[in-house]
Amino acid sequence: MLTQTERTLLKHVDRERLVESCAELVRTPTVNLYSGDRNPPGELAGQLIVERTLQQLGARTERVECPEDILGQNGVLGPSGRIRAGRPNIIGTLPFGSGGGPTLLIDAHMDTVAVDHYDGDPFAGDVRDGCLWGRGTTDDKGGVAVMLEAVTALQNAQLDLNGNIVCCSVVEEECDGGGRGSMTCIDHLAKPDAAVVIDGSFGSLWNGCTGVVTAHVKVSGRAGHAAYGNSVNAIEKAVSLLNALRRFRELRGDRPGDFNLGTFHAGDHPANVPDEATFGMNIKTDIEDMQRGERECGLWSGKTVRNLFDQCIAEAVSGDEFFQESPPETSWVKDLPASLCRPEHRWVIDSMEAAFEDVCSAKPSVTLLGGWGDIAHFLNSGIPSVGIGPGSPGVAHSASESVNIEHLHKTAEMLTLFIHRFFADNERH
C-alpha cells in the first residue's frame, strides 16, 4: 500500500516528459553496427543524449568503451574483433544524501536491431493509438527513457534519501554483442548492492533468463559443372546432416523453441555444383545445462551442449568417405549463459513485485526472460537483480515496433517507487 510520501513522489513522474524523452531517443538512430543494415550509424548519438540528461541532473558521468576481450575474460564465448571505438557505454552516478548508503545500478541498452526492412519511418517517434512508434520503442529505448525519468522524478521530489544510483546506458546487447556493454560496466564499477535491468515486456518480472548458443556449420563439396559427374554437391552433403540435427534435438528433449535452424547459404548458379554450404543455428540452454557444464567442464556455460552437438555430427559422418577427407567445420559464435536469481536474493524480486502491485493494482508474473538478456551477467556475477520492462509483447525487432504509453508510464512509476523503498530500507543491504 502506498504511503502519502510515496503518492506525492509518484506525482513527480511526468508522463509527457517521459514520452518526449523516449521519442527523442527513437528519432535518434542507434542501430548496432552489426545489424546487417547497409549503413548502420552505431549508438553514439543516442548515448550523448543520455550523457547530457544525466549531467543536467548532477550526475558524474563516464564514457567507457568495451575492452576487446571483456567476455572471454569472464569465461563467456562471444564474437571477437568487433568495432569498439566511438561506441561508449555511458555511466552516470547520482549520489543522494551523503552517498554513503547502498548503491543501486540501473541498466538499459541503447543499441537497436536493423531498420532497412522496417515498415514506414523507423525513426518517426510519433504517437498514435495510445502508443509511441518506431525502432527501439519496446527494445530498449523505452527502458532507457524509464531509467532517466525515474531518477529525474527522485531528484525533483527532494526526499531525504541516502545512497547512490548508477545509471548505465549500454551498447552491444543486440546483434551477437553478447552483453559486452553490461559486462564492461560490471567490471568497471564497484559491486552494487542490487541491479535493475530494464528490457522486456510489461506485466512480468524477470528472475533470470535462458542461455543461447549460436553456431555456423560449413560443409565442403567439390565444385564442377552440373553436366559432369566428377563433383560433390555441398548442398546435398549438408542435407545429409539433417538426421544428425534431429538426433541432437531428440537427445535434448525436442522442446519447441530450443533449436532453430535459421540460415542456409550455398551455390551461385543452377548449372554449378557448389563446393560449400553453410547453415546457422540457435540453441537454447537452461540452468541445468550450466550446472552440467560447470560440473563436467569447469565452465558455467553450454559447453556440454556444444560437445553433444559435435558428437552427433561426428557419428553422422563416420561412415562417409568424403566426409572423412573433408569433415564439416563447426564455428561456435557465442555461448551466452543462462541465469537465475539466487534464493538469498529473492528480496529484490519481492520488492519489485510489491512496487508493481501498488502501482498497477495487479500482480505480475515472475518468470525467466524468454530469450537471453543482459540480466544474465548481473545474476551470474552474484548481484541481486531483477528485470522489468515497459515493452509490448511480440513487437520487439518487428517491422512495426511500438510501446504502449500507459505501460511506459506505469513502469517509470514502478521503478521510482522501488528505488525509494530500496534506499528507505537500508538494513536489508
N, C-alpha and C positions, 0 to 999 in steps of 0.2 A: 504494500500500500504506500502511495506517495505521501511524503510529509509536505507541510506547507513550504518549507525551504526548497524541496525538490520541484514542487509545482511552479514556484517562482523561477527556478533555474531553467526549466523547460520552456518558459516563455522567451528565453534568450535564443532559442534555436529558431532561426529566421528562415522560413520556407522559401521566400523569394530570393534571398541571398544564396541559399543552398542551390537552388535551381540554376541561378545565373552562374555560380561558381562551376557547376558541372557542365553547363552549356559552353562556358569559355574554354574549358579543357577539351570538350568534344570538338569545338571549332578549331582547335589547335592540333594538327596531325602529329601523331606519335607512334606511327606504325613501326613495329620491330624490324630491324634491318634484315632479318632472316625470314620475313613473312612470305616471300615468294613474289611480292609485288615488283613491278618494273623499276620504280624509283622510290623506295621507302625512305622517309625522312629521318627515322630514328626518334628518340624520345626527348632530346634536349629542350626544344621549345616549351613543351609541357612542364618539364622539370623546373625551368626558370620561373614559370608562373607559381608553382608550389613554393619555390625558394623565396620569391618576393612576398607571398602571402604570409609565410612563417616569419620572415624578418619584420614585417609590419606588426605582427603580434608580439614581437620582442624576443623571438627565439634566436638561439645561437645556431647558425646553420653551417653545414659542411657539404662539400661535393666529394663523393668517394666513388671512384671507378672500381669496377670488379677486377681483382687480380686474375692473372692468366689461368692459374690452376686452382681457383678457390674451391671448386667441387672436389677435385682429386685430393686436395689437402685434407678434406673432411671425409674421405672414403666414399665419395659419390661419383659414379661414372656419368660423364656428360661430354658433349662435343667440345673439341678443343680448337684453338686458333680463331676464335670469334673476335670481331672488332670490339675494342673496349674504349678507345679514345672518343671523347665527345659524348659519352653515354653514362653520365654520373648518376649515382643514387643520391637523393637529397635527404639529408638527416637534419632535423630541427629539434633542438632540446629546449623545452619550456619549463623553467622552474616555477613552482608555486610555493609561497611562503619562504622559508629558509632554504628549500630544496633538499632538506635533509631527510625527508620521508622516503617512502617506497618509489620505485621507478616503474612506470607502465610504458611499454613500447606498442605503438600502433603502426601497422604495416598495410600498405595497399600498393598495387603495381600500376605504373604509368603506360607501359607498352601495350599495344593492341595488335591484333592479327590483321590480315590483309584487307584491303578495300577495293582492289581492282575490279572485283565482280560484285560489288555492293549494289543493291537496288536503290538508285537515287543518289542523293548527295550524302556521302558518309560523314561529312563534317558540317552538316546543317545545324545541328544543335537546336532544332525547333521544337516547340511544344504543341501537341495536338492530342485529343482524345485522352487527356489525363496523363500523358506520357511525354518524356523527353526522348528525342530520336537522334540516332547517329552512332557511328562506330565507337565502342568503348563505354556507352552509357551504362550497360549492365556489367561489362567486363573490361576495365575495372575503374573507369573514371568516376562512376557513381560512388565507388568505395573511397577514392581519393577525396572527392568533394565532401563526403560524410566525415572523414577524418578532419578536414580543415574546418568544417562547420562546428564540430563538437568542441574543438579547442578554442575556437572563436567565442562560442557561447560561454564556455567556462571562464575565459578571460573577461568577458563583458559582465558576467554575473558578480565578479569580485568577491567570491566566497573565501572563507578562511580555510584554505587547503594547504597541505604541506607535502611536497614531493616533486617528482619530475615526470613530465610526459615527453617521450621521444617519438617524434613522427618520422616515419620512413616511407618516402615515395620511391619505389624501386623499379629497376629495369629487369629484363631477361626472365620474366615469368613465362612469357609466351614463346612459341616457335622454337622449341627444343632448348630454350635458355636454361632450363633446369633449376630455376630459382637462384641463379647466381647473385642477383641483387640482394635478396633477403639473406643469403648465406654470408655475403660480404658485410652486411650490417651486423649480423650476429658476431662475426669475428672481430669487427672493428670496435664494437661497443662493449662496455661492461655489461655483465649479465643482468637483464632486468628482472624484476620480481614477477612480472607477468607480461603476456603479449596478447593483443587482439589483432587478428588478421582479417581484413575486410575484403572478401572476394566470394561471390556465390549468390544464391537465390534467397529472396526474402521468405521468412517463415520457418527457417531451420537454423540451428546452431551446429557448427561443425566441431566434433570432438576428435577429429583426425581425418585421414584420407587414405585412399588406396594408393598403391605404388604403380609404376608403369615402366615397362621395359620396351625399348624400341630397337629394331634391327633391320638391316638390309641383307639379303642373301643374293650373291652374284653367282649365276650358273653359266658356265662356259660351254661353247659348242665349237664347230669348225666351219668357218664361212665358205661359201661357194655359190655357184649358180643353181637355181632350183631344178634346172633341166638335167643335171648330172647327179649321180648317186654317191659321190665320194665326200659328202659333207655331213656334219652332225648339227641338227637343229637345236639351238639353245632353248627355244620356247618349248619344244617337246620334252627336252631334258628337265626343264623347270616344272612342267606339268606332271612329270613322273614323280615329283616330290610331294604331290598333294596327299598321298597316303601317309607320309611322314608327318605332315601337318595335322591330319586327322588323328593320328596316333598320339601326338603331343596333346591335342585338345582333350582326347579321351582320358589320358593319364592325369590331366589337370581337372577332371570332372566335367568338362564340356559345358560350363555355365555360360549363359548368354552374356555377351559383352566382355568376356575375359580374354578373347583372342580376336583380332581383326587383321585380315589380310587386306591392306589398304592401297598399295600401289603395285603396278607391274609395268615395266618398261622393256621393250625389246624390238628389234627389227627396224628397217628403214624402207623396205620395198617388198611387195609380194613375190617378186622374182628372185630375191636374195635370201639365202639361208643365213639367219642371224647367228653370229658367233658369241653373243652374250645376251642374257636376260637377267633382270634384277627385280626382285619383289621385296616390298617393305611391309612390316607388320608391327602391331602394337599388342603387348601382352600385359594384362592387369595382374598385379600382385597384391598380397594381403599380409597382415601381421604374422600369420603362421609361416609364410614364405620367408619373412625377415628373420624370424626366430630360427628357422631351419638353416638359413644362410649363416647366421651367427654361430650356430652350434657346429655345423659341418665345415664351414669355410672361414670362420672368424670374421665375417663381414655382415653387418646389418644391411642386407641388400637382397636382390633377387638372383644371386649367383647360382643357387641350386636350380632355379627355374631355367636359367641360361644353360646350365650343364645338361638338364633334361632335354632341352631342345637340340643341343649338339648331339646328344646320344641318339635321338630319334632320326636325325639326318644321317648320322654315321651308319645306323642299321639299315636305312633305306638304300644307301649307295654301296653297301658292302659287296653285293653280287654283280655290280655293274662295271664292266671292263673299262669303259670310257671314263666313268667317274673315278676309278682308281687312279687314272692318269691325270685327270683334271677335276678334283673334288670341288664341290660348292664351297664358296667362301662366305662365312657369316661375319658381318661387321656390326658389333653392338654399339649403337648410337648413344643410348642412355639407359641408366638403371636408377630411377628415382624412387627412394624408399617409401613404403607405406608408414603410417604413423597412427598413434592412438594416445589420447590423454591418459596419463598415469592415474591410478586410483587416488593417490595422495594429493593430486592436483585438481580433483573434481570440483573443489570450491569455486574455481574460476568459471566453470560451466554453470554451476548453481547460481552464481551471482549474475551472470548474463541472462540466465533463464528468468530470474526474478525481475530484472530490468525489462525484459521483453513483455512479461505478463503485465507489469504495471503500466507500460506504455500502450500496449496493444489490446489489453483485456482478453488475451487469448494465450494459450500455451504453445510454445514452439516445439517442433520435433528436434530431437538431439540425435545426430547421425553422422556417419562418415561422409565427407565430400565425395561425390560420385566419381570424380577423376582425381588427378594429382593436383596439389596446390602447395604454395609456399609455407603453409602451416606445418608441413612435414618437417622442415628444417628447424623450426622453433621447438616443436614437440620432441624431436629426436635429439635436440641439444639440452633437454631437461628443463625447458622453460614452461611453466604453467601457461597454457594458451587455449584460446577459443576462437573459432571462426564465425563471422557473421557476414551478411551481405544484403544489399538492397535490391539485387537483381531480379529480373523476370525469368522464370523457368523456361528453358528451351530456346532463348533468343541469343545467348552469347555466341559469338562467332558467326551468327546468321547473316543473311543478305539484307536483313531489315531489323536492326538491333534497336532496342528501346529500354527504358526503365520507367516503372510506374512512379509518378511523383509522390504519391501518398506513401508508398513503401520507402522511397528515398528519405522522406521527412521522418517517418517513424524510426528508421534505422539510425538517423542522426540523433534523435531524442533518446533512443535506447543506449547508444554509445555514451552520450553525455551523462546520462543517469548512472551508467556503470562506472564511469571514471570518477564521478563524485563519490559514489559509495566505496570505490576502491581506496581512495585517499582517506575517507572518513573512518574506515575500519582498519587502522594501522596495525592492530595486534595480529592480524592474520598473516602479515607479510614478514 
